[in-house]
Amino acid sequence: MNNVIECNNLTHYYGKKRVYENLNFHVREGSILGLLGKNGTGKTSTINILNGFLQPRNGECLIFGENTQHLSPRTKARIGFLIEGHIQYSFMNIRQIEKFYSGFYPNWKPAPFWELMSKLNVTPTQKISTMSCGQRSQVALGLILAQDPDLLILDDFSMGLDPGYRRLFIDYLREYAKAENKTIFTTSHIIQDMERLIDDLLIIDFDGVLAQTSVHEFMGSFKRFDFVLENDKTDLKKASFVVNLDKVKNKVELYTYSSESIVKKYLDDNNITASNFAQVKMGLEDAFIGLTGKY
């Protein structure tokens, strides 16, 4: 399977502040990859490097084999971008804005736009200025889908949407992408949305890449074990298998890629008494917090 996006040894700074160094990732054709990370770890910076708004200090990103700093018009026409703070013509209504945008794109396909507007329960004559922030973001997405791009790059696509509309749109976007063999690179601060949408994930932190795999593999290998220590002074952080640990007095949440038997063997070998030992099932948001920490 071909890679639509390839980023190699990507290094970016804001002045003397390092965003990341030697970041490598790729996005497979027809897949949906979610870039996850806390605020300030470089998610929007990566989006801006991909669309050519920022030039990295070192490394390069390729889209369809072309450097993102020098994309040809033909390649740009294959990409649909949604960036934070997108601009719309608020004096237009839904019908007018669809007609206006259609004149710029020879391969315009209005059906996805109108399907999404129908799901949002907005009328063709409703003005953009009367819509909520979330509705406006979905109008922008509908306009991107109608351009029929091969690659969609979406920054915080569900911003401003309430839970019901988020669920509706995520299901629609995934169904559309898989039916049309579209490739998607996306970020979101709402991790539970990503669990329903993405195939692969890239989790970054201030120190670099924490995880880069499929959602299925990550959720199958990353585990949480809860237990109560007899001695609340016990320090488990030195154990090699501990990825992260949250301890309040003698109650422990331990995150690891190791099996239950390995954790229990370590406790036994070090004469650490623990009760109420249990593996806790996690959603993607739980696993993300377990990997990156609560603070």
C-alpha positions as CSV (number, residue, x, y, z in Angstrom):
1,M,0.0,0.0,0.0
2,N,1.4,3.4,-1.0
3,N,2.0,6.2,1.5
4,V,0.1,9.4,0.8
5,I,2.1,11.4,3.5
6,E,5.7,10.8,4.5
7,C,7.4,12.9,7.1
8,N,11.1,12.2,7.7
9,N,13.3,13.5,10.5
10,L,11.0,16.5,11.1
11,T,12.4,19.1,13.5
12,H,10.7,22.3,14.4
13,Y,11.4,25.1,16.8
14,Y,9.6,28.4,17.7
15,G,12.7,30.6,18.4
16,K,14.7,28.5,21.0
17,K,11.7,26.4,22.1
18,R,11.8,22.9,20.6
19,V,8.4,21.6,19.4
20,Y,9.8,18.2,18.3
21,E,13.0,16.7,16.9
22,N,13.4,14.0,14.3
23,L,9.7,13.1,14.0
24,N,9.0,10.4,11.5
25,F,5.6,9.1,10.4
26,H,3.6,8.1,7.3
27,V,0.0,7.9,6.4
28,R,-1.1,4.9,4.3
29,E,-3.4,5.4,1.3
30,G,-7.0,4.9,2.2
31,S,-6.3,5.0,6.0
32,I,-7.4,7.5,8.7
33,L,-4.6,8.6,11.0
34,G,-5.1,10.6,14.2
35,L,-2.4,12.8,15.6
36,L,-2.9,13.0,19.4
37,G,-1.0,15.0,22.0
38,K,-1.5,17.5,24.8
39,N,-1.7,21.2,24.1
40,G,1.6,22.6,22.9
41,T,3.1,19.3,21.6
42,G,3.0,20.3,17.9
43,K,-0.3,19.1,16.4
44,T,-1.3,22.3,14.7
45,S,2.4,23.0,13.8
46,T,2.4,19.7,12.0
47,I,-0.8,20.6,10.1
48,N,0.8,23.9,9.1
49,I,3.9,22.3,7.9
50,L,1.8,19.9,5.8
51,N,0.0,22.7,4.2
52,G,3.1,24.8,3.6
53,F,2.4,27.6,6.0
54,L,5.4,26.7,8.2
55,Q,8.9,25.6,7.1
56,P,10.5,23.1,9.5
57,R,14.0,23.7,10.8
58,N,15.1,20.3,9.5
59,G,13.6,17.3,7.7
60,E,10.8,17.2,5.1
61,C,7.3,16.2,4.6
62,L,6.1,14.7,1.3
63,I,2.5,14.5,0.0
64,F,2.0,12.3,-3.0
65,G,5.8,12.3,-3.3
66,E,6.1,16.1,-3.4
67,N,7.8,18.3,-0.8
68,T,5.0,20.2,1.1
69,Q,7.0,23.4,0.7
70,H,6.8,23.2,-3.1
71,L,3.6,21.5,-4.0
72,S,2.5,21.7,-7.6
73,P,-1.0,23.1,-8.4
74,R,-2.0,19.6,-9.5
75,T,-1.1,18.1,-6.1
76,K,-2.7,20.9,-4.2
77,A,-6.0,20.2,-6.0
78,R,-5.9,16.7,-4.5
79,I,-5.8,18.0,-0.9
80,G,-8.6,19.4,1.2
81,F,-7.6,21.4,4.3
82,L,-9.6,22.4,7.4
83,I,-7.6,24.6,9.7
84,E,-8.4,26.1,13.0
85,G,-10.1,29.5,12.6
86,H,-11.3,28.8,9.1
87,I,-12.8,31.8,7.3
88,Q,-16.3,31.8,5.7
89,Y,-18.4,34.4,4.0
90,S,-21.0,34.8,6.7
91,F,-23.3,37.1,4.6
92,M,-24.0,34.1,2.3
93,N,-26.6,31.4,2.9
94,I,-26.1,27.7,2.4
95,R,-27.2,27.6,-1.2
96,Q,-25.2,30.6,-2.1
97,I,-21.9,29.4,-0.5
98,E,-22.2,26.0,-2.2
99,K,-22.7,27.7,-5.6
100,F,-19.9,30.1,-5.0
101,Y,-17.3,27.4,-4.1
102,S,-18.4,25.1,-6.9
103,G,-17.1,27.6,-9.5
104,F,-13.5,27.1,-8.4
105,Y,-13.4,23.3,-8.5
106,P,-13.9,21.4,-11.9
107,N,-14.5,18.1,-10.1
108,W,-17.1,19.5,-7.7
109,K,-19.5,16.9,-6.3
110,P,-22.3,18.6,-4.4
111,A,-23.9,15.4,-3.0
112,P,-21.6,15.1,0.2
113,F,-22.2,18.8,1.0
114,W,-26.0,18.5,0.8
115,E,-26.0,15.2,2.7
116,L,-24.1,16.8,5.5
117,M,-26.3,19.9,5.6
118,S,-29.4,17.7,5.7
119,K,-28.0,15.9,8.8
120,L,-27.3,19.3,10.4
121,N,-30.9,20.3,9.9
122,V,-30.1,23.6,8.2
123,T,-32.1,25.0,5.4
124,P,-30.7,26.1,2.0
125,T,-31.7,29.7,2.8
126,Q,-30.1,29.8,6.3
127,K,-27.3,32.4,6.5
128,I,-23.9,31.4,7.8
129,S,-24.0,34.4,10.2
130,T,-27.0,32.8,12.1
131,M,-25.2,29.5,12.7
132,S,-23.3,28.3,15.7
133,C,-19.5,27.8,15.7
134,G,-20.0,24.1,15.4
135,Q,-22.4,24.4,12.5
136,R,-20.0,26.7,10.6
137,S,-17.2,24.2,11.0
138,Q,-19.4,21.5,9.4
139,V,-20.3,23.8,6.5
140,A,-16.6,24.2,5.9
141,L,-16.2,20.4,6.0
142,G,-19.0,19.9,3.7
143,L,-17.4,22.3,1.2
144,I,-14.2,20.4,1.5
145,L,-15.9,17.0,0.9
146,A,-17.6,18.5,-2.2
147,Q,-14.1,19.3,-3.7
148,D,-13.6,15.5,-3.9
149,P,-10.0,15.6,-2.6
150,D,-8.0,12.4,-2.3
151,L,-6.5,13.6,1.0
152,L,-8.2,15.4,3.8
153,I,-6.1,17.2,6.4
154,L,-8.4,18.2,9.3
155,D,-7.4,20.2,12.4
156,D,-9.8,19.9,15.3
157,F,-12.7,19.0,12.9
158,S,-15.3,18.6,15.7
159,M,-14.6,21.9,17.4
160,G,-17.8,23.5,18.7
161,L,-20.1,20.5,18.0
162,D,-22.3,19.0,20.7
163,P,-22.0,15.3,21.5
164,G,-24.9,14.2,19.2
165,Y,-23.7,16.1,16.2
166,R,-20.1,15.0,16.8
167,R,-21.2,11.4,16.7
168,L,-23.4,11.9,13.7
169,F,-20.6,13.6,11.7
170,I,-17.9,11.1,12.8
171,D,-19.9,8.2,11.6
172,Y,-20.7,10.0,8.3
173,L,-17.1,11.0,7.7
174,R,-15.7,7.5,8.3
175,E,-18.4,5.9,6.1
176,Y,-17.7,8.5,3.3
177,A,-13.9,8.0,3.5
178,K,-14.1,4.2,3.3
179,A,-16.6,4.2,0.5
180,E,-14.6,6.7,-1.5
181,N,-11.1,5.4,-0.6
182,K,-10.1,8.8,0.9
183,T,-7.1,9.3,3.1
184,I,-7.5,11.4,6.3
185,F,-4.9,13.0,8.6
186,T,-6.6,14.6,11.5
187,T,-6.2,16.0,15.0
188,S,-8.8,16.5,17.8
189,H,-8.8,17.4,21.5
190,I,-11.8,15.1,22.0
191,I,-10.1,11.7,22.1
192,Q,-13.3,9.7,22.3
193,D,-14.2,11.0,18.9
194,M,-11.0,9.7,17.4
195,E,-11.7,6.2,18.7
196,R,-14.7,5.9,16.4
197,L,-13.0,7.4,13.5
198,I,-9.3,6.6,13.1
199,D,-7.5,3.4,12.0
200,D,-4.0,4.5,13.1
201,L,-2.7,6.8,15.8
202,L,0.4,8.9,16.4
203,I,0.7,10.1,20.0
204,I,3.4,12.8,20.6
205,D,4.6,14.4,23.8
206,F,7.1,17.1,24.6
207,D,9.8,14.4,24.5
208,G,8.9,12.9,21.2
209,V,6.7,10.0,19.9
210,L,5.0,7.9,22.6
211,A,3.1,5.6,20.3
212,Q,2.8,5.0,16.6
213,T,0.6,2.0,15.6
214,S,-2.9,1.0,14.8
215,V,-5.7,1.7,17.3
216,H,-6.4,-2.0,17.5
217,E,-2.8,-2.9,18.3
218,F,-2.4,-0.1,20.8
219,M,-5.6,-0.9,22.7
220,G,-4.7,-4.6,22.7
221,S,-1.2,-4.1,24.1
222,F,-1.4,-1.1,26.5
223,K,-2.9,-2.0,29.8
224,R,-4.0,-0.6,33.1
225,F,-3.8,-2.5,36.4
226,D,-5.4,-1.2,39.7
227,F,-4.4,-2.4,43.1
228,V,-4.0,-1.4,46.7
229,L,-0.6,-1.4,48.4
230,E,-0.2,-2.6,52.0
231,N,2.6,0.1,52.4
232,D,1.8,3.4,50.8
233,K,5.5,4.3,50.9
234,T,6.3,1.7,48.2
235,D,7.9,3.1,45.1
236,L,7.1,1.3,41.9
237,K,8.4,3.9,39.4
238,K,11.8,2.1,39.2
239,A,10.2,-1.0,37.6
240,S,11.3,-1.3,34.0
241,F,7.8,-2.3,32.8
242,V,6.1,0.8,34.2
243,V,5.1,3.3,31.5
244,N,3.1,5.6,33.8
245,L,1.8,5.4,37.3
246,D,-0.8,7.3,39.3
247,K,-0.7,6.8,43.0
248,V,-2.9,8.3,45.7
249,K,-1.8,7.2,49.1
250,N,-1.9,3.4,48.7
251,K,-4.2,3.2,45.7
252,V,-2.3,2.6,42.4
253,E,-3.2,2.9,38.7
254,L,-0.3,1.3,36.8
255,Y,0.0,1.6,33.0
256,T,2.2,-0.9,31.1
257,Y,2.7,-2.9,27.9
258,S,3.6,-5.9,30.1
259,S,1.2,-8.8,31.1
260,E,-0.5,-9.3,34.4
261,S,1.8,-12.2,35.2
262,I,4.9,-10.0,34.8
263,V,3.5,-7.3,37.1
264,K,2.5,-9.8,39.8
265,K,5.8,-11.5,39.6
266,Y,7.6,-8.2,40.2
267,L,5.4,-7.6,43.2
268,D,6.1,-11.1,44.6
269,D,9.9,-10.9,43.9
270,N,10.2,-7.6,45.7
271,N,7.9,-8.7,48.6
272,I,5.4,-6.0,47.8
273,T,1.9,-6.9,49.2
274,A,-1.0,-5.7,47.1
275,S,-4.7,-6.4,47.3
276,N,-7.7,-5.9,45.0
277,F,-5.5,-6.5,41.9
278,A,-7.5,-6.0,38.7
279,Q,-7.0,-5.2,35.0
280,V,-9.3,-2.2,34.1
281,K,-10.7,-2.0,30.6
282,M,-9.9,1.3,28.9
283,G,-11.3,3.5,26.1
284,L,-8.9,5.4,23.9
285,E,-9.2,8.5,26.1
286,D,-8.3,6.5,29.2
287,A,-5.3,5.0,27.5
288,F,-4.2,8.4,26.1
289,I,-4.2,9.9,29.6
290,G,-2.5,6.8,31.0
291,L,0.3,7.1,28.5
292,T,0.8,10.9,28.6
293,G,-0.2,11.6,32.2
294,K,-3.0,13.7,33.7
295,Y,-0.9,16.8,34.0
